[in-house]
């Protein structure tokens, strides 16, 4: 007897979720925040079998006591070679044969109670190679008003089921088959000081035919510390984003071919910023960030990179 479409879909979902998922967390000298994340993972309601891998990128193992004190099934490893890409790749070394999916979250985040079920349900429903969800920025009460009202720091959200061109390792599920087909290393270690190895990897996956789907119900949140609620940090982070995009694009076409477009876009974005200030009488992310991105694109094309993750 032929099965109904609904029954066949249920069989596919059962096959996909057979076996555990592994949640990987790269951390560097933020034990208190890591503890908050692990507690949120322990407290969430879920029907999914999971384990956690904590990769400490501090050779002095500063996160060990927090990781081992967790009530969760935590595998704790140290990656002594400094670099965010190195830490991400070290986490992938801990993937086991029975793992069906790899989930990335940041060490300064907290997951909502239904986060894991929403992420896995979205993955099985849409049958994408990658699914990703929102990171909600939580502002302090004394956060400057222009940041709150200007749309800064808070990331854009999409409707569930929307297809994306790339993703980040802050709230993302990667299927093990897609990871296995990606080759090694997954995360390009030349991006370690600048960040962006996740953008480069997921952009490459899409170019090779993989699909990334947005799941808006899979919520995590992070507090915005005071040192990020400043114009300087916002500008530098946007410039760094432009740096990363230029390097990713340069992998597909020459830097020289990108340069004229960037040079023409800079004055246009500058004029849009001025117009926005005049019309709206306040600084807005929609006006400032594209200008910073173009400046970052130019910087990458001329060898000037923001090395946000460089260590002494």
N, C-alpha and C positions, 0 to 999 in steps of 0.2 A: 504493500500500500504506500502510495506517495505521501510524503510528509507535507504539512501545510507550511507556507512561508514562515509563520511564527515559530513553528517547531524547529525548522532548520536554523532560524536565527538563534533560538535558545541553545541549540547544540553547538553552534559556533562560539557563543559566549562562554558556555561551560568549558569548552576546549581551551579558550584563551586564558581563563582565570585559574586553570588547574596549575597548582604549584604556587609558591610564594612570590612576592615582589620584594625587591631590595631597595631601601631608601638610603641614598648616599649623601653625606654631609661633609664638605671640606671646611675646616676651621683653622683659624690662626689667632691665638691669644685673645679669645673672647669667651672665656669659660662661663661667665654668668649668662650671657646671651645663649650660648649652647645649651646650658642647663634649662633655660626657659623653653627652648625648642623641644628638647627631649621630654620635658614634662607635658607639653602640649600634645606630643605624639602618644605619650602614655595615657593621657586622659581622653583621647578622641574615641568616639563610637565607630566601630568598623566590623565588618564581616570578612575582611580581607586578611589573609595570612601574610605577615610582613616581618622583616628583620631590618636592622639599621647598621650601616657601616659609617663610622666616624673616622675621617682621615685628618690627623693632626699635622699641619704643615710647619709646626714648631719642633725643631730638633730636640728641644728641652722637654717635650711631652707635657706641656702646660695644661692640656685638656684631659689628661688621663683620669684624674680622680673624678671629674664630672661624668665622663663617659662610663666609667666602671660603676659609679654609684646609681646609674639609671636602673629603673625596674624593667626596662625593655631588654630584648635580645640584641645587644650591641656588640659588634665586632669593632675593636679599637686598633687602629694601625697608625704608625708615624711615617710620614713622607718627609725626610730631612732635606731634600732638595727644594730650595725655595722657589715657589711659583704656583699660581693658582691653577694653571693647566696641568702641572705635574701632580698636584693634589687630586684634581679631578680624574686624571688617568690612573692614579694609584687606587682610587675607589673602585674603578672598573676592574682592577685586578682581583677584587674580592667577589665578583659575580660568580655564582655557582651554576652547575649544569641544570638544576631544576628551577632556577629563577626564570620567570616569564617576562618580567619588565623591570626596568631600572628607573627609579624616581630620584630626581635631584631637588633639594631644597637648600637654602642658605642658612648659615649658622646664626643669623640675627633675626630670623623669622619665627612666627608661631602659627601653627596650623589650626584651622577651625575644626569643630568636632566631626563634621561630615565630610571633611576634605578628601580623605583617601578613598572612601566609597564613591564620591563624585568623580574623582579622577579616573579610577578604574572602570566605573560604569560608563563614563564618557568614552573611554578607550575601546571598550568592548562594543558599545553601541555604534560608534562611528568607524570602528575598525581601521583607525589611522596608525601610521608608524609612530607618530608622536602626538601627544596631547599636552596642552599647557593651560594654566589658569591664572587668575589675577593675583597680584600682590598689592594689598591695600596699605598705603602709607598712613601711619597714625601720627598726627602732629601734636606736639606739646601745646599746652594752653598759651605759652608765651611765644609761639612761632609767629614771625612777622606776618602781618595781614596781607602784604603784597604777594607773599608766597602762596597763602591759602587761596586768595581770590584770583590770582593770576594763572592757576592751573599748573603750577610747578611741582616737580617731584612725583606727584601722583601719576601713575602709569595709565595709559588708555585701556579701556575694556571693550569687549566685543560680544556679540550675541553667540550663545552656544551653537557650535557647529560651523562657525566661520573658519575659513582656511587662512593660514598665515604663511608668510614667506620665510620666517625664521623663528627662533625661540631662545630663551635663556635658561640657565640652570638654576633658576630661583623657584620654580614651581612647575616642573615638567616631567612627564613620563615618556620614556623611550622604550619601545619594544625590544626584547633581546634579539629577535631575528634581524631587525634593522641595524642594531648595534653590531651584530656579528658580520654583517655585510659591509660595514663602513671601513674596515681596514684599521691598521694601527700606525701610530697612536691616534686615538679619536680626537683628542684636543691638541691643537698645534701649540707647542711650547714656546714658539717665537712670540706668542701673544701674552706670555705670563706677566710681564711688567706693565703692559698696557690694558690688560683685560680684553675680552672679545673673542676668546677661543671658542666659547659656546656659540656666539653668533656665527662665526666662520663655519663651525661644524654643522649646525642645523641648516644654514643657508646651502651648504654643499649637499646635504641630504635631499633638500627640496629640488635642487638642480638635477639630481640623479633620479628623480621620480617619486620620492617619498612625499607623504602628506602630513601636514601639521594642522591639528584641529584645536580650536579654542573651546574650553569647558568653563563657563562663567561661574558655575556653582562650586568649583574646587578652590576654595578661598584660603589664602594665607595672608598674614599681616606682619608689618614690621614698624617699629618706632623710628621716627626721624630724629636723630640726635641733633643737638644744638649746632655742632660744627658743620652740619649739612644744610641747615636752614640759613644759608648766606648766599649772597650774589656770587661770590667767588667760587664756591663749591658748585653751584648750579651751572655757571658758565663753563668751568673746567670739565664737569661731567658731560655736558653737551658737546664740547670740543672733542673730548675723548670718543664720544659716539661717532662723530664725523671721521676721526682717525681710523676707527675700526671699519666703518663702511668703505672708506677709500681702499684700505688694505684688502678687504674682501672682494671689492670690485676689480682691483688690480690683478687678482688671481685669474680673472676671466678676460681682461683686456689691458692694454698698455697704459701706464700712468700718463704718458703724453696725450693720449686720446681723451683722458678725463679732464686734463688741465684747462682747456678753453671753456668748457661748460662751468667749471667752478669759478673761474675768473669773472665770467659774465654774471653768475648767480650772486656773487658777494654784494655788489652795489645794489642789485634788485632787492635782496633781503634787507640791506641797510635802510633803503627807502621804506620798505614795508614796516620796519620797526618804528621809524619816525612817524609814519602815518598812524600806526596803531597807538602810539603815545599821545598824539594830538587828538585823535577821535575818541579814544576810550579813557584818556587821562590816567592811565595806569599801565604798568609793565605787565605784559601777558606772555605766557610760555609760547603760544602760537606765533608770536612775533619774534621773540628773542631766540628761541631754541634753533629754528632753521638757520638763522645767521651764524650762530655758534657752530652748527654742524658744517656749514660751508667753510668756515674758518678751519675747522678740524680736518675737513677733506683736503684743503690746500696744504695744511701742515703736514699731513701724511705724504702728500705727493712731493713735498719739498724736504722731507726727512726730519720734520719737527713733530715729535710724538709726546703726548701726555702719558707719562709713565706713573700712573696712579698707584700701582702695586709694587713699585721698586722699593727694595729694602736696603738699608745701610749695610 
